[in-house]
Structure formats: structure tokens, C-alpha cells
Amino acid sequence: MQVRVLVRLKPGVLDPQGRAVHHALEGMGFAGVEDVRIGRLIELDVTDGTDEATIRQMCEKLLANTVIESFTIEGASESAN
Amino acid sequence: MAFRAAVITFPGSNCDRDMATALEAVSGTPALRMWHGDADLPGQLDLIALPGGFSYGDYLRSGAMAANSPIMRAVVAAATRGVPVLGVCNGFQVLTEARLLPGALLRNAGQRFICRTVGLTVENTGTLFTAGYTQGEHVRIPVAHHDGNFYADADTLDRIEGEGRVAFRYAESCNGSARDIAGVLSANGRVLGMMPHPERAIEPAAVAGLGGTDGRRLFESMLNQLVSA
């Protein structure tokens, strides 16, 4: 089964890449863009039934750096607890 | 007594040879060279050095993959026992990812790779890495990085400043780092991470503006502290 992990910079952490893309969009004439923040989508193909707690461990140990990033998990099986 | 230093090489490290050369130039003893896949470090080390470069191609985040390599488990265990660890540039990024140091290194605020010699102030001379400098001294050491923008939350910044854990600060704003922090120490003062490259400043300038010896004193400080200890 496929699990999606979305990793985002926490609010308040400067995102120079997002800022540059924001400027580019404005320069292309797109009006009304208030802010751009760039994150990362990680798609994991895992064994059916892999629970959210396991995916959470993957996120905390490697996929996200929780000093600067937050993450959300989509598609994992509910943790048995 | 010989100075036993180990330099770790990850796939994509590119300052490992410079680091080993600097250590040998100052100590007279060749550094041990370790590979990321090694599971164990030799005992009785005086220093573990994590060099600059682009370990694992900076995949995922700078330093993130290296922080989870087999050798880093041994480095974390050694650091916990009090073995001194120096991380320069990518080595600093690896140390934050391994949680041996607080904070994280973000993309430079100006988005650009910065490669030039910068002014630093020495903020704490009470460490084994900085004892050879004078408090508040202005030194010049090269930087070369894309992800050197030090970030930590305000509470963490207040804490590390209060504990004297800022070793070096940029004399002028460089890459957007919080409070212009260029080098950070662990709580016990025996792990130092810094973006500037002291190993690139160990010889007098052959050409005006290139080189210098301000980095050499960092290695001399370690040698004096550790060999005499």
C-alpha cells in the first residue's frame, strides 16, 4: 500500500526557496499570491497494514528534521494501541 | 605523546584530505582515515573530525543521510563518552542532524552559495578548540556553503548563548544565521560544529587575500589541550 508523507517547514522558519518562487510568480504577472512555502512529498510503498506509529518513527528519525520541519502522514493503517 | 585523530569520510565528502593534512601539519602525526560504513572507531582517540563536502549528495537534507550511517553510531557513542568531535561545514550539518548539536542549518538566506573568506569573532576561549585565541578576537577564515543559515528557536538560542556555547560569530552578516552564529558547542563543550573551514587557513597567504593562519590556531589549541591533558 502507498503512504504519503508531507514534510513542511515549520511556521516562522525562513524559506528562501519559497520566497524566490513567490517573486518569480509575481514577476510573471500572477497577482494575489500572498506567500509561497515549499515542502516535500515522500511516497512510501509499504507492506499492507503498516501502522502509523511505524511511519511516524521513520519521519522522526529520518524523513523530517523536527527542529525545523513538521510532517503529516496520509494512508497508513491506524496504529493498534 | 602522539595525537590520535580520526577523519571520517562519507560518500561525497570533499574536505577530508584537507582536514587530514591540517591535522598532520599541526600535530606531526598522520590522522586515521575512517569510512562511513565502518561500524567501529579505534579506542583512545583524541579527536574525531567530520569534514566538509556534500555527503550522500545532500539527499533529503544536508547531513541527514550521513547522520544515520554506521560510523555515526560510533561517533555519537564516542562523543557521549567525552571524545572531542569537530564538524566543519557539512560536518556541522551532520552533527546537528545527529542531534549532537542543537539547531539546524538552512539554505542561505540569499539563496546563493557563498565562497569567500569571512571575518569572525571568537566568542568563547574557554574551550579545547578555542583556547589559543583571545576573547573577542577578530579572525579571518574561509566559508564555502549553500546551507549555512543556522536556525534554532528563540528559547534554544537564549539557552546556548547563556551557556557560552557560541564559539564563533560572523563579524558581518553572512548567510542569514540566527544571531550571526557561525560555530556552536555541545553542552559539555567537547563537540564543536562550525561552517567556516579552519583547515583551509593553516598556512601564510601565498597570494594576498588567500589563505592565512587563523584556522591553524584552532588545531594548535586542540593539540595543546589534549596532549597536555
Interface residues (C-beta under 8 A of the other chain):
Chain A: V13 L14 P16 Q17 A20 K61 L62 L63 N65 V67 I68
Chain B: L60 R61 A64 N68 T96 E97 P102 G103 A104 L106 R107 N108 A109 G110 Q111 N149 Y151 A152 G176
